[in-house]
Amino acid sequence: MSRINPLSDLRRDLVSVLNPVRYLGGEYGQIVKNHADLTFALAFPDLYEIAMSNLAIKVIYDGLNRLPSVRCERVFAPAPDFEELLARKQIPLYTLESGIPLREVDVLGVSLGYEPGITGLLSILESGGIPLDCSSRGQSDPIVLAGGCGITNPAPFSRFIDAFFIGEAEAGLFELVEDLGRMKRAGASRDDLLARLESHPAVWTESKDRGRVAREPCARRAVWSGFGDPDYRAVCFPVPNMRIVQDHGAVEIMRGCPNGCRFCHAGIYYRPQRMKGVDRIIADVDYLVNSGGYREISLMSLSSGDYAGIDRLLDTLSARYAGRNVSFQLPSLKVNSFTLPLLERMAEVRKSGLTFAVETPVDAWQLSLNKEVYRDRIVEIVNEAKRHGWSKAKFYFMIGLPIERGGQREEEEIVKFLLEIQDRTRIQCTANIGTFIPKPHTPYQWSHQLSMEEANKKLDYIHGSLPRGRFKVSTHRPFNSFLEGMMSRGDRRVGDIIHEAFRRGCRLDAWEDWAKPEIWKAVIAESPWNVEEVTIRERPFDEALPWDGVSLGVSKAWLKKEMERSDNQMLTERCHDDCADPCGVCGSKVSVVELLPPVVDAGTAGAESAKQGILVAQARAEPVKAPEAAFRVLVSFEKRGEAAFIPHLGLLEVWHKAFQRSRMPVIFTEGFNPLPRFEIAQSLSLGIYSDEEIASFMLAEEVSADEIRRLLLEFLPAGIRVSRVFAYPLSRKTKREPLSKYLWGSTYRYSFFEASVLDAVLADSRFAAFIDANAGAGLSLARLPVNAAESAGGEGDDRGKERMIELALPFSLDRPIRDLIAEIVGKPAHEVMGIRKTGMHAVKSAGGTENFFSAFERIAEVNRNLLASETAQA
């Protein structure tokens, strides 16, 4: 199996793309297997920073890599600049862990949670050298397997995806892939593997769908009955090397939702409600903090406030992590789950804003949705929140829900609602308004969707009716909602539209920078059928639907009954294990898991209670006084390989997480968002390898230099190697200066790709003048021969020639001399040379320069003398 090494194969070009670290791997915690029976490329059809925030990807990566016979590696959608670079270099897209070209893997599995992400998948396929159409793939091509919430109507995507796994990965996907590995080891062909996939009851394929009985499913959702199993190991996943969209540790505290909102596709997809025991949650949090290095933990579910005893759970976790600067977030709360104790717990974490998913502003219409979000209750919550320090509130609405009654218009009611809330609370209001999409498998799957014209009229009214300055209103573009509706509600003909839009350049449609709605509109207009009319129309109950071949477990009869209840503004009882009106999901193998733990007095509760999953109500921990800095640590570290492309803010976060894993007594800053008191002497440009970077941090207690180095080597990514550590005690009587105060500059080796380019630079009068003019500042230059290890990509007859210069540069001249070289050669500097930093220099108090450790030896001596004096006086 061949390999792509982007650090060598794309060395000269990586700096030219945005955030090249997206495509390099090398993160702490990645899993690399040298051999396996089956290679599974796990894809997410969006950029790295979105993909690495996705919990489903983490679960699948962990689960598949637990199988000895399976090698699971990641691949994410390339941004257009990187996609173009791969095409120009004729290099296929590859997996992050080992650089395996995608066309050489056995299975490409994609998690598609959002239907318009399909163009991201097509980018992955085309860049990876895999034919877009299933019909064009041969025995040597990978099987393309998809799962996730976005594929419960597989028809629009069946042109591109060989098989669809419907449901939760833990409920059969891992065993199925393990079977494929055994078959592959025994010599099975691609057709054999595809046939095994097709035989699984949760797998949908186009051929399987053609052979089914009309209106009967051929694939039924797999539901995991073991959610919350106390013996289930916490999920392992690589920790990103750059800042991502949601850089939090995520603990799924509950799967499914008990509320049964009639518009909610996720609520149907994840039925039934299953709660995780407190002991399992604590173990998961422990893993994320101690092994992942996370200090922000999100307690995830579709409705976190419905977790039994959520306020006491927050108390337990806060007390457990008091003093470690760990915070907890509840990202999904419905209005009825807000309580005074919960508001008090949340106030200790953040007060930036409250979020209310109102959906529709009329109380009676709430009943149609099977919700109860009454405005008086919202006013009560907001006023209480203001007393606890909140100043902002965000309200989510949807237009186009099939619930308008009595001549009232939803856009007018939304405006009235927001004006009333602000008049009664005086809180700063933000409104986010989207267009409702009647998703498959929900009670509203038969309903009409607003046309783009209808949606624009409603949104224009809302924008024009709310006073500017008092409200911030953001809206989803109606065309984007139409596009999502076309893909989620359409039939196989939609695949032709997707293919043509992709061919004309549509990529990453959720990103405003890259979205090309005009291309989509042109392709749709050219289609031989009326795409908008077919997409948005209301459908009769007896019509055969494109997604009838998939069952999520909820019966059509129950969905029809829910639609009728919506029309009559009737509530349906919450999901529980002995409900009087079963939807069809629960059975002998799967049922609701509700936890109603008793409150045990903290003074008498023992370890056995925790083992049994009993939630212990503890008094909230008092704020822990931050310890005082007692030692300062100076470290020298190298940036090798992928680490040379980690952006500066990402590098800081890499170190912060390493500190959390190491459990060293690192001193944090004070304030709302405490961070380790860590600094790097110089921010280094992307793509520059470094033999010496200097950093510093503070400790509350003494840790030996050898132990510090051991811990950092263990908990930092492989590309960051700590070479030297110096620690010394601090006296209160001396000022602690930042590293930047001591920085003079650095020594760099510039390795030119062609000797003739270096000759041209050295012969240029501008370069000579620059060197002469700055010699007094300490700048020096030497020309060196290039050895094989330091060659930065020389070609042909240039190999072995003198293509390297070494420059000692004051910090202020680092960027100017690179700009000058670029000006001389007429190209960006990275296109003509590689750069390696070989050392850093501190300003010497008596003049000249020295290394940082010599400088800090003298500073340490001053501190030791002052401490000795203090001890003698005491």
N, C-alpha and C positions, 0 to 999 in steps of 0.2 A: 504494500500500500504506500503510495507516494505521499510526500509531505510538502506543505507550503510553509516557509519561514519568512514571515513578513518583515522581520528585522533585517534580513539580507536581501530577499527578493524585491522588497519595496523600499529599501533603506533611503534612497535619495528622494523619494516622493512622499513619505509618510507625513513630513512636516507641512506639506502643501494641503492636506485635508484637515477638516475641522475635527478636533478631538480624536486624534489617531489612536488613543488608548482604547477606544471602543473596539478595535479590531485586533488586539494583541493578547488578551488573556493575561496569564501570569498573576492572578489575584491570590490573596491569602485564602486558603480553603478550597481551591479548585482540585478536582480529582482527575488524575491522569493515569490511565491504564495502558500498559504497553501492548497488551494483547487481550482479545476477547473473541468469543465465537461470533458475536453479532455487534456491529457498530451502529448506534442509534444517534443521529444528529437531532438534538432538541432545539426547535426553532421557535422564535417569537417574531411576528411580522411587524416589528417596529424597532426603533433605535435602542441601543444598549441601555440608555438611562431610563427608558420605559420598561424594557424587558427585565432588567435586574430589579425592578420594583414589584414584579408580578409574583404573587404567592403560588399560583398554580405551577409556574415554571420551577420554583424552588422544590415543591413537593415531588414533581416528576423526576427532576434531576437527582434528587436524593434517593427516591425509590428505585429507579433503574440502576443507579450505581451501587446499590446494595447487592445486586445480582452478580455473582462472580462471572457468569458467562456473557454479560452485557457490558459494553463500553458506551457510556452516554456522554456526549460532548455538546457544547452549546454553539449555536449560530443565530445571529440576529440580522435584521434587515440592514443593508448598507444605506447610508445617506447617499444622495445623488452624486456628490463629489467622489466618494470612494467607489461607488458602482462604476463611474466613468473611468477611474484610474485602473480598476481591475480589467475592464474591457480593453483599455489602451495597452496594458501590459500583457494581455492575453493570459491572465492568471485567474483561475476559478476561485469563487468564494470558498472559504474553508472553515473548519471548526476552530474554536478559540483555544482549546486545551492542547491539541497536538498538530493543528494545521492540516487536517485531513481534507482533501478536496471533496466537496459535497457529492459530486457525481460518483464517488467511490464508497460512500456509506451504504449500508443495507437498508435502513429505514430513515426517512426524514419525517420526524413527528413535529407537528406545529400546533401550538395552543392558540386558538382564535377566539378571543373574547369579545371582539367588536367586528361586525361584518365588513365594514370598509377597509379593515386591515388586510383584505385579500390581495390588494396590490402590493403590499409589503411582502407577502408570501411569493408572489410572482417575481418580485425583484430577487428574492433569495434563490428561487429556482433558476432564473435566467443567469444570474451571476455565478451560480454553482454549476452551470453546464448541464442542468437537468431539463429535458423537454417540458414545455408548459402543459401540453395536452397529454392526458393519460394515454390516449390512443397511440401516441408517438413514442412511448417508452418501450424499451426492449428489456431483455433478460439481464443486462448489465446495469440497468438504471435502478436507483433506489425506489422503494415503495414510499409514496407520500401518504401519510396518515395524519388526520386532523382530529382535534377534540376541542372542547370548551363551549361556553355559552353561545358563541357566535355561529355555531354550525348545526343548530337544532332544526334548521331547514337546509339540508345539504344540497338540494337541487341546483341552486345558482352556482355552486362551486364544484359540482361533480365533473365538470370538464377538466379540472386541474388536480383534483385530489382523488387518489385511488380508493381510500377507505376512510370511514368516519367512525370514531369511537364515541358513543353517546353516553355521557355520564361521568362519574367520578373515577379518577385514575386508580385510586386505592382499591376500587371494587372490581378489579379484574385485569386492568391494563398491564400491570407488572407481571402477573402470571402468564398473560398472553405473549408478551415480549420474550419472557424466559422460554416459552415453548418455541418461539421462532428461533431463538439461539440454539436450542437443542436440534431443531430441524436443520439449521444451517450447518452445524457441525457434522451432521449425518449426510450432507450433500444435497439438501433440498434446493430446488430452483426458486426463482422469484415467483413464478406462478404457483408453486407449492405453498410458499409463505403467504401469498395473497389469498389463496383458498382457505388457509387456516384462519386468517383474519376474518374472512367473510363468514366463516362458520360460527363465529362468536355471536351470542344473542344480542350483545350491545353494539355490534358493528353494522353500519349501513354502507352498502355499495350500490352503485347504479344498477348493476345486473340483478342484485338481490331485490331491489325495489321494483324492477320490471316484472319479476315473477311473483310478487305478493298478490293477495286477494284485495280487491278494491276497498278502500277505506280502512284496511287493517294494517297495523304496523309490521314492519319486518325487522325493526331494531328497537329494543327497549332499554331505557336508561339504566345504567349500572349505579346502584346506590350502596355506599359503604356503611355497613352496620357496625364497624369497629371504631368509628370516630370517638375520640376521647379515651381509647384504651390506655390504661395507666402504664402498660409495658411498651407502648409504641415509642420508639426513639425520636428525639427531637430532630427536626429537619436541618440537614447540613446544606450549605450553599456557599459558593465563593463570595467573598466580601468585595464590593466594587472598588476599583482604583480611581474612580472619579466621582464627583457628586452626581447623584441620580435624583429622579423626581421625588421618590419617597424613600429616603435613606434611613428607614426605621427598621428595627427588629419587629417582625409581625408574628403575633400569636393568635391563632384562630381559636377563639373561646367558645364559639357556637357556630354550627353549620345549619343552614336553613333559617326560616323565620316563622314565628307563630302567627303573624298578623294577617296574612292572606290578602294583601292589597291586590286588587283585581287587574291593575295595569302592569304589575311587576313580573317580568320574565324570570329574573333571578330567584324570586320567591318560589316559583314553580320548579325551576331547574334544581334547586338545592333542597326540596322537600325530602323528608320531614325535618322538623326542628330537632337538633341533637346538641346537647350541651356537653362541654368538656369539664371533667372534674377539677377541683381547685388544685389538688396535688399535681395533676398533669400540667396545668397552666403554670404553676410555680416552677416545675422542672423545665418547661419550655423557655420560660423567662430566664432562668438560671443559665441555660445553654446559650441563649442569644447574648446575654451580658458577658458571661465569663469566657465563652468560646468565640462568639462573633465580635465582641467588643462594642456592642450597641449601648447607647445611653438614652435613647428614645425608643420606647416600646409601644406599639399600637395593639390594642386589644380588639381583634378583628371579628366582625360578624356583619350580617345584613342589618341587625338591629341590636347593638351591644347593650343598650339599656334594658333589653328583655332578658338578659342573663340573670338568673336568680341570685339575688344578693350582690349585685354589681358594685354597690357602694362599699360593702364590707370587703369584697375582693380587692378594691383599690386600697382600702386601709391596710389589708394584709401585705400587699405588694409594697406599698410605700414604707411601711415599717421595716420590711425585710431589707430594703435597699436604702434606708436612711444613711446619709453620709457618703453615698457613692455617686451622687449626681445623676441618678436614673429617674427619668420622668415617664409617665404613662398617659396615653391618649386613647380616647374613645371616638373613633372617626365616624361612627354611624349611630346617631341617637334619634329616636322619634319623640315627638312632643310629649306624648303621654308617659314616657320613661324618665323625663326630667323630674327629679325630686330635690327638695332642699338639701338633704345630705349629699346627693350626687353633685349638685352645684357647688357645694363647699369643697368637695374633693377636687373637682375640676378647676376651681379657682386657685388651688395650690399649684396647678400645672401650667396653665396659661389663661390669659384673659383677653386675647386679641379679638375674638369674635365668637358669637353663637350662630349655629346653623339650624334652620328649621325647614324641613321638607314638607311644605304645605300642600303642594300640588294644585289644589283648587280652593278658592277663597270662601265659598258659600258652605255654611254648615251642613245643609241638606245634601249638597253635592258630595261632601265628604262621605256621607253614608253610602252613596253610590259606589265610591271607591273602596268601601269597606275600611274606612279610616275614621278617626274622630280627632280632628285637629281644630278645636274651637278657638275663636279669636280671643275670647275672655281668658282662656287658659294660657294662650301665648302672651297676652299682656301681663298676666300674673308672673309668668316665668321671667319675662324680660325685666320687669321692675325689680324682682328679687335678684336677678343677675347684676343689675346696675348697682345694687347695694353691695355686691361682692366685687365690684371693680370692672365689670364689663362695660364697654362703650360702643360696641358694634354688633349688629345682627344681620345675618344673610337669610333671605327667603327664596326657596326654590318653588317655581310654579311650572305647570305644563299647560299649553293651550292645545285645544283640539281633542280633549278627552270627551268621550261620548256621554256627557252627563248634563248638558244644558237643559233647563226646564223653565217653564213659565215666562218665556219672553226675555229672561235675563241673559245678558251677554257676558261671557267670561272675562274679556279684556276690561270691560267697565268695572266688573266686580273686583278684579285684581287691583286696579287703581284705587278704588274705594277702600279696600282692605289695607293697602300700604299707607294711605293717608291717615286712616284711623289709628293704625298701630303707632305711627310716628307721633300723632297728636297726643295719644294717651301715654306714651312712654318717653318721648323725646330722645330716643336712641338713634344712632346713625344707621340708616337702612341701606342695604344692598339687595337688589332683586336680580335673580338669575332665572331666565325664562326660556324654556325649550319647547319644541313642537312634539307632541305625543305621537309615538309610533305604535300601532296595534301589533304587538309581537306575536309570533306563533306560540301555540300551546297555552295562551292565557285566555281568560274569559272574554277579552276584547279582540280576539284574533279575527273575528268576523267584521269588525267595525270599520267605518270610514276613516281615512287619514286626511288631514287638511291638505288641500292643494298648496303649492308654493304661493300662489296669489292670495289665497285666504289667510295663510299664516302671516304674510307680510303686512296685510291690512291690520290684523290684530296687533302685531308688534309695533307698527307705526303709531297706532292709537295709544298704546301704553307709553312709548317714548315721548309722544307729544303731550300727554296728559299729566305726567309727573313733573313737578317743579324742578328745574335744573338747580343743582347745588345742594338740594335736600336729599336727593336719591341718586344712587349709582345703579344704572340698569345695564346688565349684559344679557345678550340673547344669543341663542344658537342660530346659525344661519339656516333658514328654511330649506335651502337646497341640500345642505348636509343631512338634514333629517329625511328629506325625500330620498337621497341616495341610500341611506341606511334602510329606509323602508323598502326600497326596490330590492335590495339584497336580502333582507330578512323575510320578505313576503312573496318574492318572485319565484319563477319556475326556471327550467333549464335554459330558456332563452336569455336570461340575464347573464349567463356565462359568456355569451358572444359579446355583449356590451362591455363586460369587464375586460375581456381579452383585447378588444379594439382600443379601449381607453388606455390600457397599459401600453399597448404597442405605440400609441401616439405620445406617451410620456407621463401618464398619471402615476404618481408614486406617493406614499406616505400621506394619504388624503386627510388625516386628522391634524397635520401640521400646516398652519396658515402659510408658512414660508414656501411650502412646496405644493400646496393644493392647487389644482388646475381645473376649477369648475367649468370653465368655458370649453375645455376638451370634452368633459363628460356630457355637457349639454349638447354639443355638436354630435357626438356619437349617438346619444339618445334620440335626437331629432332625426337622424338618418336611419333609425331602426325601422323595420317593416311593420311594426306593431305600435300601438299607442301606449307607450310605457307608463306615462303618468296616470292615465285613466285606469289601466289594469292594476297599478300599484295601489292607488288610494281608494279604490271602490269598496263599498260595503259588500259583504258576501253572505249569501243565504246559508242557513244552518246545514242544509242538505248538500251543499257543494263539496265536491272532492277537492281537497287542498293540497298544494305541492308538498307539504310536510307531513301528510298523513302516514307516510311510511315510518315515521319516528314517533315513539311514545315516551313521554317523560314520566309516565306512571299515573298521571291524572286522567280520568276518563272524560271523553267528550260529553257525556251526559251531565257530569258534574260541572264542566265548564259552561254548558248551556244554562244550567240552573243558576250558576253564578251570574251570568249575563242577565237573566230575568230578574234576579235579586237587585242587580245594579239598576235596572230600569225602574224598579219599585222602591229604590232607596232603602234597602233592607241590609242589615249587617249579618255576617256569618261569624259563628263563634271561632275563637282562636284555635289554632292547631294544638291538639293534645291527644294523649294515647287512647282515650276511649270516647272520642267525639261521636255525636249522634248522626253526623252527616259526613261519612268518610269520602275522601276524594279519590281513593283508589291506590294511593302510594303505599300505605302501610300494609303489612302482611305478616306472615310467620317469620320472615327473615329481617325485616326492616320495620322499625317503629319509632315513634317520638321518644326522645330521651330528655326528660325534664329532671332537673335537680332542684330539690327544695331543701337545702341543707339547714339543719337546726343551728341556731346561734349558740355557740358555746362560750361560756365566760372565759376571757383570756387568762384569768388567774388560775383556773383549774384545768384548762385544756392542755393535754400533753401531746407528745409526739404521735401517740397512737391515733389521736383524732385526725391529725394531718394525713396519716397513712390511709385512713378510711375515707378521705375526701371531704371531711367535715370542715366547713368554713368557720374559722375562728374570728369573731369580731374583736378587733384590737383597737385600742385608742390610737388616734392618729399620732404619728411621731412628731415630736417637737422639732423645729428646725435645728439642724446640727451645725454648730459653730465651725466655720472653716478653720482647719488647722493652719498653723503658721509655718512658713517656709523655714526649714532648718538646714537644708543642704542644696547646693547648686551642682548640676551635672552638666558637663560639657561632653558632647559626643562627636566623633567623626564617622561619616558613613559614605558608602559608595552607592551610586545609582547605575545599575547594570541593566542591559536588555530592555524589557518592557518598561521598567521604572523610569527610564530616561524620557518617556513620553507622558508620564503622569503630570497633569497640570498642578500648579502650586497649591491651590485650595484643596484639590484632591489629595495631594501629598500630606497636607496638614491633617486631614481627616484619617488617612491611613495610619499616621502616628497616634492620633487620639484613640483610635480603636485598639491599637497595639498596647497602649498604656492600660486600657480597660481590661484587656485579656491578661496582662501581666500581673495586675492587682498590686503594682507598686504604689506606694503612698504619694502619688503625684499631686502637687498643689494645683487647684483650679482657680480661675478668676472668680470674682464675685458678680452679682447681678442676676438678671432674669434668666439668662442662658449661660450658665458657667461652662467654661472650656478649660482644658489643661493649660497651664502657663508654660507654653512651649513656643519656641521661636527658632526659625532657620535663618542663618546669617544673610543669605542671599537667595532671591527668587531666580531660579535658573530657567532659561528659555527651553521650550519643548525640543526634544531630539538631541540634546547635548548630554553625552555620557559624562560621568563624573567619578573620579577616584577619591575625591574628598569634598564632602559637604559638612558644614559645621552647624550644630544645633545645640540648644540648651533647654533644660527644664528644671523645675524645683521639686524637692522631696520634703515631706514632713518628718521622715525618720531616715536614719542611716541605712543604706544598702550598699554593699561592697561594689566596687567597679566591675569586678569579674561577674558578679551575680546580675548586675544591670545589663552587661553585654550579653550574657547567656539568655536572659529573658527577652531582650530585644531581637536577638537572632532567631529565637523560637517563634515570636509572635508577629514579626514583620514579614511582608511578602519576600519571596526569594530574591527579587531584584534589588532589594535594599539590604546592604550588608554593613553592619556596624563594625568598624575596625578598631576604634580606640574609645575608651571612656575615662573621664577624669571627674571625680566628685570631691567636693570640699565643704566644710561646715561654714555657715553664714553668721556673721555678727550683725546685730541690729544697728551698730554704729557706723556702718559704711553703706553707701548707696549702691544699689544693684543696677548697673548700667545694661542696656540692651546690647545684643551682639553687634548690631549695626554700628554702634559707636566705635567699635574696634576694627571694623572691616576696612582694609586697604584695597584689596582686589584679589585677583586669581591668576594662575598660569594656565594657559590653554595650548593645546596642540591642534593646529589646523591641518588636516590631511586632505590635500586637493585630489580630486578624482583624475585629473590630467596634469602632467608636469608642465605642459605648455601654458596652462592657465595660471599656475603659480609664477612661472617666468614672467608672464605679462603683468601680473600684479606687482611683483618686485621691481620690474623695470619702469613702472608708471611713476611719473614725477609726483603725483598727488600722494601716493603711498609713502614715498621717501620723505616728502615734506611733513607728512603726518607723524612719522616716526621721529624725525629730527625735532619737530616742534614740541613733542611730549616726552623727550628723553629726560628732561629735568624732573618730570613727574614720576619717574621710575619705570616708564615703559621700556622694555627691552625685547629684542628679536633675535632668534637663532634659527638657522636652517638645519634640518635633521634628515637623515635617511629614514625611509619607511620600512619597517620590518613586516613580515607576513601578518603578525598578530594585530598590528596597528593599521594595516591598509584599510582605507575607507572606501574601497570600491574601485580601485584603479583597473584599467582595462588594457589589454593588448600590450604594446611595446612600453607602456608607461610603468608596468609593474617593476618594482625594485628601484626605480629612479627616485631622486630626491624630490618628493612631492609634499614634504611636511615642514611647517615652520612652528616654532614655539614662541609664544608671546606672554610676557608678564605684564598684566594690564591693571591699572587702577580701575576701580569699579566704574567710575564715571566715563571711561573710554571703552568699555566692553561693547556696548551697542554701536557707538560711532564708528569703530573700526570695521565691524561687520557691514554696516551700511556703506562704508567707503569701498570695501571690496565688491559689494553688489553693484555699486555705481560703476566701478572700473570694468567689470566683466559684463555688465548689462543683463545680469540675471540675479534672482534671489540667492543669497549666500548658500543656503542649504542645497541648491542645485549644483554647486561646484565644489563643495568641500564638506567633510565631516568634522565635527568639533568634539574634543574631549577635554574636560577640565582635569588637570593633574594635581592641583594644589590650591589652597587658599592661604592668604596672608593677612596678618593683623598689623595694625600700625604700632610701631615701637615707640615707646614714650620718649626715648632719647633720639629719635629720628630713624628713618629706614623702616624695614619690615621684619617680621618674625612670624613663626607659626602660632596659631591660636593657643595651643597648649602651653607654650612658653609664657605667653602673655598672662594666661589665667593661673599659672603657677605663682606668679608674683602677686596677683589679686588674692589667691588663696592664702598666701603667706600673711598678707595684711589682715585678713579675716581671722586667721589663727592667732596672731599676736593680740588682736583686740579681744578675742574670746579668752585668751590666757589672762589678760589684764582684768577682764570682768570677773573671772574666777578668783583671781588673787584679791580683788577688792571685796568680793563677797565673803 
